[in-house]
Amino acid sequence: MKKKVLVTGANGQLGKTIQELNANNTKGLYFMFVSKSELDITNLDDLKILFNKNSFDYVINCAAYTDVEQAEKTPKISYKVNAEGVKNIAKVCLEHDTVLIHISTDYVFDGNTNSFYSEGDQTCPISVYGASKLQGELNIKNITENYFIIRTSWLYSEYGNNFLKTMLRLASERDKLSVVSDQIGTPTYAKDLAKVILRFIAEKTKIFGTYHYSNDGAVSWFDFANAIFKYSNLEVNLKSISSEELPQEAKRPKFSVLDKKKIQKNLKIEIPSWEDSLKKCLVNIQKSCN
Ligand SMILES: NC(=O)c1ccc[n+]([C@@H]2O[C@H](COP(=O)([O-])OP(=O)(O)OC[C@H]3O[C@@H](n4cnc5c(N)ncnc54)[C@H](OP(=O)(O)O)[C@@H]3O)[C@@H](O)[C@H]2O)c1
């Protein structure tokens, strides 16, 4: 019997990436993809109706309020989606014996360290977005035991808005660009993350809990931008600046590299380097332009 999987927030960059994987390979899984206009996760009644009509083995929650800057100005909406909406999903998952796969963020950490963050390390968000995502994690843990929370970082893809696409756009609009070099983390290609999410299902793993996943390696945003331009053969005058020089509402962790030993061991996976995955994504973007 095919496993039935609900994907919420299906029109975001991760949701679209899972849709793309599904279009190319549907082995053993039946997906229902719902966008925000089809299912608002902050509406518990709508979630109940959907779960009463369908029996899902898994929910992959890709729905989130991800505007880190705007969240500082409108914290209510950030908490409503990232904490209350996630609580709603956890509730219906518990009632219907459905496994919840939820995506969280490196921004649950404050970044005041030089060592990789493990799953059990002390969380201490320094932004509204990070705090609302942490509250979402806590809500899940308080409601159900059948969950995988996958914290990831610096997500990019061919879809939606992300740092990679912003850099490519700005390179065509401006002669000079400034990018911060004092925030260190790891870019994550959404396709790699999506494959790992589907592997949790394929492996039928029952080792529930929190996991870290990003690509391999560590870079600054400045290094990442440099690599984007290098592998796109773009000549850009790129200036390195400090976080203090960039006027932003939300504070970001200075160091948020995730330790991925747990996911590597439990899923027996190899993790691609951030540079190899960046090159693959750029090839795919190029293909879609031709
Ligand atoms: N992007 C990153 O750098 C990053 C880094 C670490 C972790 N993450 C996490 O990774 C996950 C996927 O991120 P992403 O980059 O794919 O985000 P995204 O592109 O912003 O997608 C999120 C989707 O959720 C939808 N959504 C918002 N409110 C909703 C609601 N109330 N009900 C249902 N859907 C709703 C959005 O719709 P609208 O666009 O119409 O509002 C959007 O389609 C999120 O949990 C995010 O927190 C992201």
The ligand as an SDF file (V2000), in Angstrom:
LIG
                    3D

 48 52  0  0  0  0  0  0  0  0999 V2000
   14.5010   29.8990    3.6850 N   0  0  0  0  0  0  0  0  0  0  0  0
   15.4940   29.6540    4.5150 C   0  0  0  0  0  0  0  0  0  0  0  0
   16.6190   30.1590    4.3890 O   0  0  0  0  0  0  0  0  0  0  0  0
   15.2770   28.7060    5.6750 C   0  0  0  0  0  0  0  0  0  0  0  0
   16.3460   28.4400    6.5440 C   0  0  0  0  0  0  0  0  0  0  0  0
   16.1250   27.5600    7.5930 C   0  0  0  0  0  0  0  0  0  0  0  0
   14.8900   26.9670    7.7680 C   0  0  0  0  0  0  0  0  0  0  0  0
   13.8760   27.2530    6.9130 N   0  0  0  0  0  0  0  0  0  0  0  0
   12.5720   26.6100    7.1310 C   0  0  0  0  0  0  0  0  0  0  0  0
   12.3440   25.7380    6.0430 O   0  0  0  0  0  0  0  0  0  0  0  0
   10.9460   25.6370    5.7960 C   0  0  0  0  0  0  0  0  0  0  0  0
   10.6600   25.8750    4.3260 C   0  0  0  0  0  0  0  0  0  0  0  0
   11.1120   27.1880    4.0120 O   0  0  0  0  0  0  0  0  0  0  0  0
   10.9530   27.8210    2.5680 P   0  0  0  0  0  0  0  0  0  0  0  0
   12.1920   28.5730    2.2950 O   0  0  0  0  0  0  0  0  0  0  0  0
   10.4630   26.8060    1.6090 O   0  0  0  0  0  0  0  0  0  0  0  0
    9.8160   28.8830    2.8760 O   0  0  0  0  0  0  0  0  0  0  0  0
    8.8820   29.6830    1.8470 P   0  0  0  0  0  0  0  0  0  0  0  0
    9.4440   29.6010    0.4760 O   0  0  0  0  0  0  0  0  0  0  0  0
    8.6470   31.0150    2.4560 O   0  0  0  0  0  0  0  0  0  0  0  0
    7.5570   28.8190    1.8800 O   0  0  0  0  0  0  0  0  0  0  0  0
    6.6800   28.8410    2.9590 C   0  0  0  0  0  0  0  0  0  0  0  0
    5.2940   28.6060    2.4030 C   0  0  0  0  0  0  0  0  0  0  0  0
    4.3700   28.6000    3.5040 O   0  0  0  0  0  0  0  0  0  0  0  0
    3.2400   29.3270    3.1020 C   0  0  0  0  0  0  0  0  0  0  0  0
    2.4870   29.7950    4.2550 N   0  0  0  0  0  0  0  0  0  0  0  0
    2.6590   30.9290    4.9800 C   0  0  0  0  0  0  0  0  0  0  0  0
    1.7140   31.0160    5.9340 N   0  0  0  0  0  0  0  0  0  0  0  0
    0.9340   29.9190    5.8050 C   0  0  0  0  0  0  0  0  0  0  0  0
   -0.2190   29.4600    6.4570 C   0  0  0  0  0  0  0  0  0  0  0  0
   -0.7740   30.1600    7.4680 N   0  0  0  0  0  0  0  0  0  0  0  0
   -0.7820   28.2890    6.0690 N   0  0  0  0  0  0  0  0  0  0  0  0
   -0.2530   27.5880    5.0390 C   0  0  0  0  0  0  0  0  0  0  0  0
    0.8280   27.9780    4.3580 N   0  0  0  0  0  0  0  0  0  0  0  0
    1.4190   29.1340    4.7330 C   0  0  0  0  0  0  0  0  0  0  0  0
    3.7900   30.4580    2.2620 C   0  0  0  0  0  0  0  0  0  0  0  0
    2.7770   31.0380    1.4680 O   0  0  0  0  0  0  0  0  0  0  0  0
    2.8780   32.6040    1.0810 P   0  0  0  0  0  0  0  0  0  0  0  0
    4.2360   32.7700    0.4320 O   0  0  0  0  0  0  0  0  0  0  0  0
    1.7220   32.7940    0.1720 O   0  0  0  0  0  0  0  0  0  0  0  0
    2.7930   33.3590    2.3700 O   0  0  0  0  0  0  0  0  0  0  0  0
    4.8390   29.7220    1.4410 C   0  0  0  0  0  0  0  0  0  0  0  0
    4.2710   29.1590    0.2870 O   0  0  0  0  0  0  0  0  0  0  0  0
   10.2830   26.6430    6.7350 C   0  0  0  0  0  0  0  0  0  0  0  0
    9.8280   25.9550    7.8750 O   0  0  0  0  0  0  0  0  0  0  0  0
   11.4100   27.5650    7.1310 C   0  0  0  0  0  0  0  0  0  0  0  0
   11.1990   28.1350    8.4090 O   0  0  0  0  0  0  0  0  0  0  0  0
   14.0370   28.1000    5.8590 C   0  0  0  0  0  0  0  0  0  0  0  0
  1  2  1  0
  2  3  2  0
  2  4  1  0
  4  5  1  0
  4 48  2  0
  5  6  2  0
  6  7  1  0
  7  8  2  0
  8  9  1  0
  8 48  1  0
  9 10  1  0
  9 46  1  0
 10 11  1  0
 11 12  1  0
 11 44  1  0
 12 13  1  0
 13 14  1  0
 14 15  2  0
 14 16  1  0
 14 17  1  0
 17 18  1  0
 18 19  2  0
 18 20  1  0
 18 21  1  0
 21 22  1  0
 22 23  1  0
 23 24  1  0
 23 42  1  0
 24 25  1  0
 25 26  1  0
 25 36  1  0
 26 27  1  0
 26 35  1  0
 27 28  2  0
 28 29  1  0
 29 30  1  0
 29 35  2  0
 30 31  1  0
 30 32  2  0
 32 33  1  0
 33 34  2  0
 34 35  1  0
 36 37  1  0
 36 42  1  0
 37 38  1  0
 38 39  2  0
 38 40  1  0
 38 41  1  0
 42 43  1  0
 44 45  1  0
 44 46  1  0
 46 47  1  0
M  CHG  2   8   1  16  -1
M  END
$$$$
